[in-house]
């Protein structure tokens, strides 16, 4: 079976068991502060497990794109080295939300593996949870008894909490699990050693293939387990491992999931896969990493220097480094794998196919940037080892001409040939140069890296980072557990409500509270629109607490406040800040009008890549590969304002079936997770029609006016427009008019401002040239006068004098002119330019060699008298300072610096 056939067989099997097939959620998580990336198939269903969202389908199945490179599930350093770890992988899953439980999950997993996929039963082992006395958890005898119907008892393994109790993180849904392992060894090997003894022993051919998790508990912050409202099934089967087993390969990378990319790399690198372990690892790393890189970018996360963007940049740079070091691919190459990958996922994950060009361009720019970084890092490394090597040889009285390649030199210095861990950390932290590459280059030159010192510096940085971002989140405290939450903010700006639950959160020494309300008009931050602020008033409306922000967590709207109401169980009025909401609505609707205008002016390739909508301005990021001309920007701005003047009424459709909305031609955003039913926002059926959960004006005329204030680049193929609307746009225009009127007044009311300013610039340029000419003539005259200040001391012709010139260039020109007139010259000028004291030192070259003089050293010594510092070249140096009263002391000291 091909990989595509294997995937399809899985989904078809569970569809036959009345499971609803759902699409993969985006790999980038946007509404869960506990996760950056989807790292398990259950992430998108967490709110269902916790009972915080209604269950539409009690049984679902999917293939979910996952990423595990940070936090608890961190496999990055294993990727490419072994045969089965990956950054991005597909998790095939079937789910039951309060429907079937262990009996069906176990029976169907066995049926699929042995009857559909035809895996020999004698190659399979299963494990169940043995219990945990400390947790008060008994052995999972139910799962054990169920498995006895399918496998002999000697193939049922008792697993500890580490292996057979699944937890998403430190808190959250969890429960005992039952794993299925497959023994892929040869018949001879299986007879020699019992596969049961190799389960969970990191044997590369005895691997876990499926995990049935029985979700029963919620792990609280204090470590205790709270039963979930209902029992659920969460299963996951690693697609890449399954394909390997069914295609009878010894490595995931030998299957048709990875081989098209690996063979493409091998051809272009001029190597053969399987011939050398080092090049094989490099090709596996590249083939794996491009998957994670491409899908994260396609889901809307661009490489950057923080959070999720930093993680994907790190993965990309690891791939480039392997290509550079082991495959000799010194030019950008990784991006060429994107079309190969996109072809593989046609009909599966179309978002990559549709954005192939965009993703490839982003990867290309990142490669170009990092290859420059590599070149810089290599140069700094070589300079460091050369300098340290010369120092070591000098200290040990070894001739500098000798090389460390000479064994006798190496034998003397090998214990001292250590690269500072601080330097290695600086290379990594400041310049993005990988530590493993530093170690590799060190070994090649027979040096070592002080990794203990490096690890110490790295730990300090991590501790600083953790301290800066540490958040202590308490458990939810229920107030009215029987109530459900309902968002009414599309229609109401205030509503009578009750508190369902609350919790305390501490971050950076500040305590806050998070509150969940039964009904709320507060829009939670999402889709680029900031969360509402406002008040939670008691029922008498005499007392209130400020709502400082509103966010969404696992589908639940969470209100932030610095204090809690006194009577938590009472009735309240939830009231949003109406002015801020209205201004945000102006800007949000403007982004829709802007998106449509960009498509019409620039082309259909334009797609939203990010946005920020708040009361003050809007920011819109979109795919486009060149700077937008002023003419096109004007067209875009005009088109948006035209639609504002048309006062187009809002057409809002709620709870529309997703497929119906898409077939109607609506614009959907890549990387967003849409449910089965969506909200469609339309401003003119032939102009702007988008899926959107944000708040909008009732008619475009409410926006008033739209003004673009900047256009810039964000990343490869991504541009950014910032704009303002309503009263902010009005204030901007008024400021512009005021400045124009002030300029007109300065120009004596001249109506042709352009001509008047051009004339002023031309006149200014002419005057500058005349001034420069006058200064040049002044310098020419001065050089002959200055020679009269010459004193000869110990064979050195010293000129030390104060010069009065308007700028540093004139002083420099004068110094060089005097140097041409006088041999054996030590020249010291003091200056006072714009009331700032300065020193200039000039030396004849023969004094540098014969007398050991150095202009940089001299100027630094003299600068002490003016409380300053400076430097330069051995023959010419300058300094500046604060104390102009010390200039006379500088001239007096100059003669003392001449050696006897």
GULO-801251 format. One line per 4 residues: number of its first residue (from 0); their letters; for each residue x, y, z of C-alpha. Coordinates in steps of 0.02 Angstrom, whole numbers, plus 50000, padded with zeros to 5 digits. Layout:
<pts>
NUM = A = X,Y,Z | ...
</pts>
This chain:
<pts>
0 = XXXX = 50000,50000,50000 | 50059,50176,49965 | 50060,50308,50101 | 49905,50390,50027
4 = XXXX = 49813,50224,50023 | 49861,50186,50203 | 49796,50355,50262 | 49635,50337,50165
8 = XXXX = 49606,50159,50230 | 49617,50223,50409 | 49489,50361,50384 | 49374,50248,50285
12 = XXXX = 49379,50114,50421 | 49323,50231,50558 | 49197,50314,50446 | 49119,50141,50432
16 = XXXX = 49110,50141,50623 | 49002,50300,50618 | 49145,50422,50646 | 49135,50595,50569
20 = XXXX = 49293,50640,50472 | 49358,50811,50527 | 49500,50912,50448 | 49669,50935,50531
24 = XXXX = 49679,51087,50644 | 49818,51211,50602 | 49989,51160,50667 | 50007,51334,50745
28 = XXXX = 49898,51357,50901 | 49820,51529,50918 | 49693,51520,51059 | 49780,51417,51192
32 = XXXX = 49911,51506,51299 | 49981,51337,51357 | 50036,51284,51181 | 50129,51359,51034
36 = XXXX = 50102,51211,50918 | 49981,51067,50903 | 50084,50926,50979 | 49950,50792,50988
40 = XXXX = 49791,50747,50897 | 49688,50787,51050 | 49735,50971,51060 | 49592,51033,50954
44 = XXXX = 49469,50933,51061 | 49532,50987,51233 | 49380,51094,51268 | 49267,50944,51229
48 = XXXX = 49361,50834,51354 | 49344,50969,51487 | 49158,50990,51453 | 49182,51172,51402
52 = XXXX = 49105,51159,51228 | 48953,51070,51155 | 48984,50902,51070 | 48923,50905,50890
56 = XXXX = 48989,50734,50842 | 49014,50603,50979 | 49131,50506,50863 | 49262,50585,50751
60 = XXXX = 49417,50531,50656 | 49556,50631,50574 | 49738,50645,50527 | 49816,50787,50624
64 = XXXX = 49977,50879,50584 | 50082,50887,50743 | 50246,50968,50792 | 50356,50915,50938
68 = XXXX = 50513,51018,50959 | 50490,51109,51123 | 50424,51087,51298 | 50380,50916,51369
72 = XXXX = 50380,50829,51200 | 50550,50878,51129 | 50624,50759,51002 | 50724,50881,50896
76 = XXXX = 50900,50818,50932 | 50846,50639,50889 | 50774,50688,50721 | 50875,50620,50577
80 = XXXX = 50991,50525,50693 | 50874,50378,50725 | 50744,50301,50610 | 50579,50356,50686
84 = XXXX = 50583,50528,50770 | 50513,50677,50673 | 50480,50862,50699 | 50315,50868,50604
88 = XXXX = 50217,50706,50596 | 50040,50651,50559 | 49938,50577,50700 | 49796,50466,50642
92 = XXXX = 49661,50472,50775 | 49487,50412,50820 | 49391,50494,50959 | 49243,50463,51070
96 = XXXX = 49169,50606,51170 | 49065,50525,51306 | 49012,50387,51186 | 49104,50220,51172
100 = XXXX = 49249,50179,51286 | 49380,50043,51310 | 49287,49894,51237 | 49258,49970,51065
104 = XXXX = 49424,50063,51057 | 49524,49904,51089 | 49418,49795,50973 | 49428,49918,50827
108 = XXXX = 49614,49949,50844 | 49647,49762,50837 | 49527,49739,50691 | 49607,49877,50588
112 = XXXX = 49786,49821,50618 | 49761,49635,50591 | 49616,49622,50469 | 49628,49780,50363
116 = XXXX = 49816,49812,50368 | 49855,49625,50387 | 49993,49645,50516 | 50037,49470,50581
120 = XXXX = 49962,49449,50754 | 50119,49366,50821 | 50216,49526,50790 | 50104,49630,50904
124 = XXXX = 50118,49664,51091 | 50003,49770,51199 | 50029,49861,51363 | 49909,49920,51497
128 = XXXX = 49928,50033,51649 | 49992,49936,51800 | 49924,50066,51922 | 50012,50189,52036
132 = XXXX = 50001,50176,52225 | 50058,50356,52256 | 49921,50423,52142 | 49793,50303,52215
136 = XXXX = 49765,50232,52040 | 49724,50046,52022 | 49782,49930,51883 | 49678,49945,51724
140 = XXXX = 49603,49771,51741 | 49463,49815,51620 | 49586,49844,51478 | 49683,49688,51528
144 = XXXX = 49528,49578,51521 | 49475,49652,51354 | 49646,49619,51276 | 49643,49437,51334
148 = XXXX = 49509,49408,51201 | 49633,49450,51063 | 49811,49413,51122 | 49892,49285,51238
152 = XXXX = 49924,49349,51413 | 50112,49334,51389 | 50096,49472,51258 | 50008,49591,51378
156 = XXXX = 50136,49702,51466 | 50108,49798,51626 | 50170,49976,51601 | 50212,50108,51731
160 = XXXX = 50147,50285,51743 | 50284,50350,51628 | 50236,50233,51486 | 50051,50200,51513
164 = XXXX = 49972,50353,51591 | 49953,50490,51459 | 49957,50673,51509 | 49951,50822,51392
168 = XXXX = 50058,50928,51509 | 50078,50977,51691 | 49891,51010,51699 | 49743,50959,51592
172 = XXXX = 49652,50803,51530 | 49738,50636,51561 | 49707,50452,51590 | 49775,50275,51578
176 = XXXX = 49823,50213,51407 | 49849,50051,51316 | 49988,50047,51186 | 50011,49929,51040
180 = XXXX = 50190,49886,50992 | 50252,49796,50837 | 50408,49690,50820 | 50484,49724,50648
184 = XXXX = 50638,49615,50670 | 50678,49467,50561 | 50610,49295,50601 | 50782,49240,50658
188 = XXXX = 50802,49389,50775 | 50629,49364,50849 | 50668,49183,50889 | 50832,49232,50973
192 = XXXX = 50761,49368,51087 | 50581,49384,51147 | 50505,49545,51080 | 50416,49571,51246
196 = XXXX = 50583,49610,51327 | 50618,49746,51199 | 50455,49843,51216 | 50487,50021,51277
200 = XXXX = 50674,49986,51276 | 50714,50106,51132 | 50745,49964,51011 | 50737,50038,50835
204 = XXXX = 50639,49889,50766 | 50520,49858,50913 | 50414,50014,50914 | 50251,50084,50979
208 = XXXX = 50128,50101,50838 | 49963,50149,50921 | 49908,50222,51086 | 49731,50208,51155
212 = XXXX = 49710,50341,51289 | 49561,50328,51403 | 49528,50505,51460 | 49454,50499,51634
216 = XXXX = 49538,50638,51735 | 49589,50821,51737 | 49757,50854,51818 | 49744,51006,51932
220 = XXXX = 49883,51128,51977 | 49911,51046,52147 | 49941,50880,52060 | 49776,50801,52110
224 = XXXX = 49664,50712,51986 | 49485,50767,51960 | 49364,50653,51865 | 49309,50726,51699
228 = XXXX = 49123,50758,51670 | 49121,50609,51550 | 49237,50471,51492 | 49320,50490,51323
232 = XXXX = 49431,50395,51204 | 49583,50480,51126 | 49685,50370,51012 | 49837,50410,50909
236 = XXXX = 49936,50312,50781 | 50094,50384,50706 | 50063,50385,50519 | 50248,50381,50471
240 = XXXX = 50280,50230,50582 | 50126,50140,50517 | 50183,50164,50337 | 50354,50097,50382
244 = XXXX = 50278,49939,50458 | 50158,49907,50314 | 50291,49939,50181 | 50410,49825,50278
248 = XXXX = 50550,49951,50294 | 50677,49963,50434 | 50665,50153,50441 | 50525,50281,50422
252 = XXXX = 50640,50372,50301 | 50643,50223,50181 | 50456,50240,50144 | 50370,50339,50007
256 = XXXX = 50332,50472,50139 | 50514,50530,50134 | 50603,50446,49990 | 50546,50569,49853
260 = XXXX = 50629,50711,49948 | 50782,50611,49999 | 50815,50555,49819 | 50791,50734,49759
264 = XXXX = 50923,50793,49885 | 51041,50650,49842 | 51033,50690,49656 | 51070,50875,49680
268 = XXXX = 51207,50844,49810 | 51291,50711,49704 | 51285,50577,49839 | 51200,50409,49860
272 = XXXX = 51080,50380,50003 | 51139,50232,50105 | 51323,50253,50060 | 51381,50358,50209
276 = XXXX = 51299,50382,50379 | 51346,50567,50391 | 51267,50614,50225 | 51119,50500,50262
280 = XXXX = 51084,50593,50425 | 51097,50760,50335 | 50971,50705,50203 | 50852,50637,50334
284 = XXXX = 50862,50799,50432 | 50823,50902,50277 | 50681,50789,50220 | 50602,50794,50392
288 = XXXX = 50629,50977,50433 | 50560,51046,50271 | 50392,50968,50317 | 50382,51060,50482
292 = XXXX = 50448,51222,50407 | 50328,51221,50260 | 50169,51181,50356 | 50204,51306,50495
296 = XXXX = 50232,51444,50366 | 50077,51390,50270 | 49978,51402,50433 | 50030,51584,50450
300 = XXXX = 50182,51580,50565 | 50334,51665,50489 | 50511,51634,50553 | 50563,51765,50682
304 = XXXX = 50668,51788,50838 | 50538,51747,50969 | 50413,51614,51021 | 50341,51505,50883
308 = XXXX = 50435,51603,50750 | 50600,51566,50836 | 50562,51380,50847 | 50533,51365,50660
312 = XXXX = 50685,51473,50622 | 50789,51356,50730 | 50725,51203,50636 | 50760,51286,50469
316 = XXXX = 50936,51334,50520 | 50971,51157,50581 | 50924,51090,50409 | 51030,51220,50318
320 = XXXX = 51178,51184,50432 | 51172,50997,50394 | 51161,51034,50207 | 51306,51157,50218
324 = XXXX = 51419,51048,50324 | 51388,50870,50262 | 51320,50889,50085 | 51427,51037,50032
328 = XXXX = 51270,51132,49980 | 51339,51309,50002 | 51199,51395,49905 | 51014,51403,49954
332 = XXXX = 50938,51232,49919 | 50811,51187,50053 | 50677,51293,49970 | 50684,51182,49816
336 = XXXX = 50607,51041,49919 | 50444,51138,49943 | 50370,51093,49771 | 50418,50909,49798
340 = XXXX = 50329,50911,49966 | 50176,51003,49900 | 50154,50871,49764 | 50151,50734,49896
344 = XXXX = 50009,50818,49992 | 49893,50855,49847 | 49719,50805,49899 | 49771,50789,50082
348 = XXXX = 49827,50959,50148 | 49787,51079,50006 | 49843,51234,50102 | 50023,51193,50060
352 = XXXX = 49984,51163,49876 | 49892,51329,49865 | 50034,51426,49947 | 50182,51336,49871
356 = XXXX = 50262,51490,49792 | 50241,51594,49948 | 50314,51461,50064 | 50460,51431,49947
360 = XXXX = 50505,51616,49942 | 50500,51631,50132 | 50615,51479,50150 | 50732,51549,50017
364 = XXXX = 50753,51716,50107 | 50784,51628,50273 | 50917,51520,50190 | 51004,51669,50114
368 = XXXX = 51005,51758,50282 | 51071,51608,50378 | 51206,51569,50250 | 51269,51746,50281
372 = XXXX = 51263,51709,50467 | 51363,51550,50441 | 51495,51644,50342 | 51507,51777,50479
376 = XXXX = 51516,51646,50616 | 51650,51547,50527 | 51754,51706,50505 | 51736,51752,50689
380 = XXXX = 51781,51573,50738 | 51937,51573,50629 | 51992,51743,50694 | 51968,51682,50873
384 = XXXX = 52069,51521,50852 | 52206,51612,50756 | 52223,51746,50890 | 52216,51620,51033
388 = XXXX = 52339,51507,50943 | 52465,51646,50919 | 52446,51693,51102 | 52474,51514,51158
392 = XXXX = 52628,51492,51051 | 52698,51659,51108 | 52670,51617,51291 | 52752,51448,51266
396 = XXXX = 52900,51520,51166 | 52855,51422,51009 | 52895,51495,50839 | 52741,51576,50762
400 = XXXX = 52781,51495,50595 | 52744,51325,50670 | 52569,51254,50646 | 52458,51159,50766
404 = XXXX = 52464,51020,50636 | 52643,50990,50692 | 52625,50848,50816 | 52762,50912,50931
408 = XXXX = 52674,51080,50945 | 52506,50996,50972 | 52575,50881,51106 | 52636,51033,51204
412 = XXXX = 52479,51139,51185 | 52334,51017,51170 | 52273,51041,51349 | 52271,51230,51322
416 = XXXX = 52186,51227,51151 | 52012,51258,51222 | 51882,51375,51149 | 51797,51478,51283
420 = XXXX = 51619,51424,51320 | 51573,51607,51335 | 51637,51638,51158 | 51543,51485,51092
424 = XXXX = 51385,51547,51178 | 51407,51721,51105 | 51422,51644,50931 | 51260,51550,50960
428 = XXXX = 51159,51679,51054 | 51212,51838,50965 | 51253,51775,50791 | 51140,51622,50778
432 = XXXX = 51289,51507,50749 | 51246,51328,50802 | 51347,51258,50947 | 51364,51087,50863
436 = XXXX = 51444,51171,50713 | 51565,51262,50830 | 51611,51094,50907 | 51633,51015,50735
440 = XXXX = 51747,51154,50673 | 51845,51147,50836 | 51876,50960,50814 | 51933,50988,50635
444 = XXXX = 52067,51108,50700 | 52107,50994,50848 | 52032,51114,50975 | 51897,51077,51105
448 = XXXX = 51752,51183,51167 | 51729,51215,51352 | 51551,51144,51353 | 51534,51158,51541
452 = XXXX = 51558,51346,51527 | 51441,51350,51375 | 51305,51254,51469 | 51324,51371,51617
456 = XXXX = 51297,51524,51506 | 51150,51439,51420 | 51071,51395,51588 | 51086,51576,51646
460 = XXXX = 50997,51634,51490 | 50858,51506,51512 | 50835,51556,51693 | 50821,51740,51642
464 = XXXX = 50696,51693,51507 | 50592,51586,51625 | 50591,51722,51757 | 50533,51848,51628
468 = XXXX = 50391,51740,51563 | 50344,51638,51718 | 50156,51630,51746 | 50082,51546,51899
472 = XXXX = 49905,51494,51856 | 49789,51430,51991 | 49649,51302,51970 | 49476,51357,51922
476 = XXXX = 49360,51387,52071 | 49179,51350,52026 | 49043,51474,52078 | 48895,51423,51968
480 = XXXX = 48948,51258,51889 | 48775,51226,51816 | 48783,51378,51700 | 48851,51383,51523
484 = XXXX = 48939,51531,51442 | 48862,51626,51296 | 48937,51768,51192 | 48808,51904,51152
488 = XXXX = 48930,52041,51098 | 48875,52047,50916 | 48707,52116,50972 | 48729,52188,51147
492 = XXXX = 48856,52302,51229 | 48796,52257,51405 | 48705,52108,51480 | 48648,52041,51647
496 = XXXX = 48759,51895,51695 | 48831,51780,51829 | 49006,51717,51868 | 49031,51534,51822
500 = XXXX = 49209,51516,51887 | 49369,51613,51922 | 49554,51584,51957 | 49706,51681,52014
504 = XXXX = 49854,51712,51897 | 50024,51784,51947 | 50150,51849,51820 | 50302,51962,51845
508 = XXXX = 50254,51993,52025 | 50078,52052,51981 | 49920,51960,52032 | 49767,51957,51922
512 = XXXX = 49606,51861,51913 | 49522,51775,51767 | 49334,51764,51766 | 49214,51664,51657
516 = XXXX = 49038,51735,51642 | 48875,51649,51597 | 48834,51785,51468 | 48957,51911,51402
520 = XXXX = 48962,52053,51275 | 49154,52057,51289 | 49241,52006,51128 | 49391,51895,51164
524 = XXXX = 49553,51933,51072 | 49560,51832,50911 | 49574,51854,50725 | 49689,52003,50754
528 = XXXX = 49557,52103,50848 | 49605,52150,51026 | 49496,52098,51170 | 49365,52214,51243
532 = XXXX = 49389,52310,51405 | 49252,52378,51518 | 49170,52346,51687 | 49084,52210,51787
536 = XXXX = 48955,52306,51890 | 48859,52235,52037 | 48672,52226,52015 | 48644,52391,52106
540 = XXXX = 48767,52471,51982 | 48851,52561,52127 | 49010,52458,52131 | 49114,52382,51992
544 = XXXX = 49280,52303,51946 | 49375,52348,51788 | 49391,52217,51651 | 49565,52253,51583
548 = XXXX = 49570,52124,51443 | 49473,51980,51367 | 49552,51824,51291 | 49497,51653,51235
552 = XXXX = 49565,51491,51306 | 49510,51324,51234 | 49355,51407,51166 | 49308,51488,51332
556 = XXXX = 49299,51679,51349 | 49408,51735,51496 | 49394,51909,51573 | 49547,51985,51659
560 = XXXX = 49529,52094,51813 | 49644,52155,51952 | 49514,52126,52089 | 49364,52016,52120
564 = XXXX = 49187,52072,52163 | 49140,52047,52345 | 48986,51940,52313 | 49041,51816,52180
568 = XXXX = 48875,51726,52179 | 48768,51878,52139 | 48698,51952,51979 | 48807,52073,51880
572 = XXXX = 48803,52188,51731 | 48942,52155,51604 | 48972,52320,51514 | 49102,52346,51378
576 = XXXX = 49193,52509,51340 | 49082,52561,51197 | 49197,52694,51123 | 49345,52574,51109
580 = XXXX = 49234,52439,51034 | 49164,52555,50902 | 49337,52614,50851 | 49398,52434,50842
584 = XXXX = 49248,52392,50733 | 49292,52534,50616 | 49467,52465,50596 | 49412,52284,50580
588 = XXXX = 49290,52320,50441 | 49424,52427,50359 | 49540,52275,50354 | 49407,52179,50256
592 = XXXX = 49387,52323,50134 | 49577,52339,50122 | 49600,52151,50089 | 49475,52157,49946
596 = XXXX = 49553,52317,49875 | 49727,52240,49876 | 49664,52088,49781 | 49583,52199,49650
600 = XXXX = 49733,52315,49629 | 49879,52193,49650 | 49803,52026,49602 | 49718,51870,49670
604 = XXXX = 49882,51806,49745 | 49859,51926,49891 | 49811,51833,50049 | 49804,51893,50229
608 = XXXX = 49955,51837,50332 | 49915,51924,50494 | 49827,52075,50564 | 49808,52185,50716
612 = XXXX = 49648,52281,50748 | 49634,52397,50898 | 49548,52564,50934 | 49698,52666,50873
616 = XXXX = 49749,52590,50707 | 49751,52435,50599 | 49897,52331,50538 | 49875,52212,50392
620 = XXXX = 50005,52086,50332 | 49981,52004,50162 | 50071,51901,50031 | 50151,52005,49894
624 = XXXX = 50327,51996,49824 | 50375,52177,49792 | 50360,52350,49865 | 50193,52429,49819
628 = XXXX = 50211,52583,49711 | 50142,52750,49770 | 50021,52743,49625 | 49951,52573,49676
632 = XXXX = 49941,52626,49859 | 49839,52776,49805 | 49724,52662,49705 | 49700,52547,49856
636 = XXXX = 49663,52693,49972 | 49542,52769,49848 | 49448,52605,49825 | 49428,52580,50013
640 = XXXX = 49363,52758,50036 | 49246,52735,49889 | 49168,52585,49977 | 49156,52686,50137
644 = XXXX = 49063,52825,50045 | 48944,52697,49971 | 48888,52661,50150 | 48871,52475,50112
648 = XXXX = 48765,52388,50245 | 48835,52239,50340 | 48769,52071,50285 | 48800,51949,50426
652 = XXXX = 48762,51763,50413 | 48784,51657,50569 | 48797,51468,50583 | 48819,51436,50398
656 = XXXX = 48885,51261,50354 | 49070,51278,50314 | 49061,51189,50147 | 48914,51297,50094
660 = XXXX = 49009,51455,50139 | 49165,51401,50044 | 49065,51353,49889 | 48987,51527,49889
664 = XXXX = 49158,51604,49855 | 49196,51669,50030 | 49376,51712,50076 | 49446,51595,50210
668 = XXXX = 49614,51624,50293 | 49753,51496,50292 | 49802,51436,50465 | 49633,51470,50545
672 = XXXX = 49533,51331,50624 | 49353,51339,50564 | 49213,51234,50636 | 49073,51146,50543
676 = XXXX = 48970,51306,50554 | 49043,51477,50520 | 49001,51662,50517 | 49008,51753,50351
680 = XXXX = 49036,51942,50344 | 48991,52025,50179 | 49006,52204,50120 | 48937,52196,49942
684 = XXXX = 48926,52017,49874 | 49042,52065,49731 | 49173,52151,49838 | 49211,52083,50013
688 = XXXX = 49149,51917,50080 | 49250,51834,50220 | 49237,51706,50359 | 49259,51807,50519
692 = XXXX = 49217,51799,50703 | 49257,51981,50739 | 49145,52131,50767 | 49100,52252,50626
696 = XXXX = 49010,52414,50586 | 48829,52406,50532 | 48870,52503,50373 | 49037,52556,50298
700 = XXXX = 48995,52742,50311 | 49024,52730,50499 | 49211,52714,50464 | 49214,52893,50402
704 = XXXX = 49383,52896,50317 | 49528,52776,50286 | 49709,52832,50275 | 49864,52725,50241
708 = XXXX = 50010,52789,50345 | 50145,52661,50300 | 50190,52515,50187 | 50340,52404,50224
712 = XXXX = 50415,52230,50212 | 50389,52103,50352 | 50474,51949,50278 | 50505,51867,50111
716 = XXXX = 50345,51886,50011 | 50252,51975,50152 | 50211,52161,50153 | 50130,52263,50291
720 = XXXX = 50010,52409,50280 | 49968,52516,50431 | 49817,52629,50421 | 49699,52734,50526
724 = XXXX = 49514,52771,50517 | 49377,52879,50591 | 49434,53016,50713 | 49617,52959,50704
728 = XXXX = 49615,52984,50516 | 49530,53153,50537 | 49663,53207,50664 | 49800,53149,50545
732 = XXXX = 49731,53254,50402 | 49712,53406,50516 | 49894,53388,50572 | 49951,53375,50391
736 = XXXX = 49854,53532,50346 | 49923,53625,50496 | 50101,53582,50446 | 50068,53636,50266
740 = XXXX = 49996,53802,50324 | 50147,53831,50438 | 50263,53791,50293 | 50166,53910,50181
744 = XXXX = 50183,54047,50311 | 50372,54019,50320 | 50378,54033,50131 | 50283,54198,50135
748 = XXXX = 50119,54121,50075 | 50193,54046,49918 | 50058,53934,49843 | 50180,53830,49739
752 = XXXX = 50262,53743,49888 | 50355,53616,49782 | 50443,53749,49678 | 50481,53854,49831
756 = XXXX = 50558,53709,49928 | 50658,53654,49774 | 50727,53830,49758 | 50776,53830,49942
760 = XXXX = 50864,53663,49926 | 50958,53721,49773 | 51011,53881,49860 | 51065,53782,50014
764 = XXXX = 51170,53666,49906 | 51254,53815,49822 | 51292,53896,49989 | 51365,53732,50056
768 = XXXX = 51482,53720,49908 | 51537,53900,49933 | 51565,53868,50119 | 51667,53711,50082
772 = XXXX = 51772,53809,49958 | 51803,53945,50086 | 51852,53818,50219 | 51970,53735,50094
776 = XXXX = 52053,53901,50057 | 52065,53935,50244 | 52149,53765,50272 | 52271,53796,50129
780 = XXXX = 52323,53960,50207 | 52332,53886,50382 | 52453,53745,50338 | 52594,53869,50304
784 = XXXX = 52559,53965,50465 | 52554,53804,50569 | 52727,53749,50510 | 52796,53898,50609
788 = XXXX = 52743,53809,50771 | 52867,53667,50737 | 52987,53610,50875 | 53114,53472,50854
792 = XXXX = 53131,53355,51004 | 53240,53198,50999 | 53230,53190,50810 | 53041,53216,50807
796 = XXXX = 52964,53371,50727 | 52822,53415,50847 | 52680,53532,50802 | 52554,53554,50944
800 = XXXX = 52429,53694,50921 | 52245,53741,50930 | 52155,53764,50763 | 51990,53852,50735
804 = XXXX = 51896,53763,50594 | 51708,53735,50571 | 51705,53543,50554 | 51803,53382,50576
808 = XXXX = 51831,53356,50390 | 51920,53523,50377 | 52032,53476,50525 | 52073,53308,50445
812 = XXXX = 52115,53388,50278 | 52229,53514,50364 | 52320,53377,50459 | 52358,53279,50299
816 = XXXX = 52412,53440,50212 | 52538,53478,50352 | 52600,53298,50347 | 52645,53322,50163
820 = XXXX = 52752,53473,50211 | 52847,53405,50362 | 52948,53245,50385 | 52968,53153,50552
824 = XXXX = 52806,53235,50607 | 52705,53216,50767 | 52556,53332,50745 | 52433,53369,50886
828 = XXXX = 52283,53481,50852 | 52154,53534,50982 | 51985,53594,50921 | 51821,53663,50988
832 = XXXX = 51681,53625,50864 | 51501,53660,50917 | 51572,53692,51093 | 51637,53511,51101
836 = XXXX = 51824,53485,51132 | 51921,53373,51014 | 52097,53308,50980 | 52179,53255,50816
840 = XXXX = 52347,53163,50808 | 52447,53132,50648 | 52612,53036,50633 | 52739,53011,50495
844 = XXXX = 52751,52824,50453 | 52937,52814,50492 | 52903,52868,50673 | 52786,52721,50694
848 = XXXX = 52920,52598,50640 | 53076,52682,50709 | 53012,52761,50870 | 52869,52642,50911
852 = XXXX = 52743,52784,50914 | 52558,52752,50886 | 52429,52888,50854 | 52288,52787,50935
856 = XXXX = 52386,52764,51096 | 52438,52947,51099 | 52261,53014,51071 | 52190,52901,51208
860 = XXXX = 52319,52965,51331 | 52289,53147,51286 | 52100,53125,51292 | 52107,53097,51479
864 = XXXX = 52129,53284,51502 | 51965,53322,51414 | 51873,53178,51500 | 51851,53083,51339
868 = XXXX = 51915,52943,51230 | 51952,52897,51052 | 52059,52796,50933 | 52098,52764,50753
872 = XXXX = 52245,52704,50649 | 52429,52701,50699 | 52463,52855,50593 | 52300,52952,50619
876 = XXXX = 52178,52956,50766 | 52049,53070,50845 | 51963,53091,51012 | 51818,53188,51087
880 = XXXX = 51776,53235,51265 | 51675,53339,51387 | 51801,53456,51469 | 51852,53598,51353
884 = XXXX = 51955,53677,51493 | 52079,53534,51474 | 52129,53578,51295 | 52279,53683,51349
888 = XXXX = 52342,53537,51456 | 52333,53425,51302 | 52452,53539,51206 | 52571,53551,51354
892 = XXXX = 52577,53361,51375 | 52612,53322,51190 | 52801,53347,51205 | 52809,53226,51353
896 = XXXX = 52750,53082,51242 | 52904,53089,51130 | 53026,52950,51178 | 53206,52995,51221
</pts>
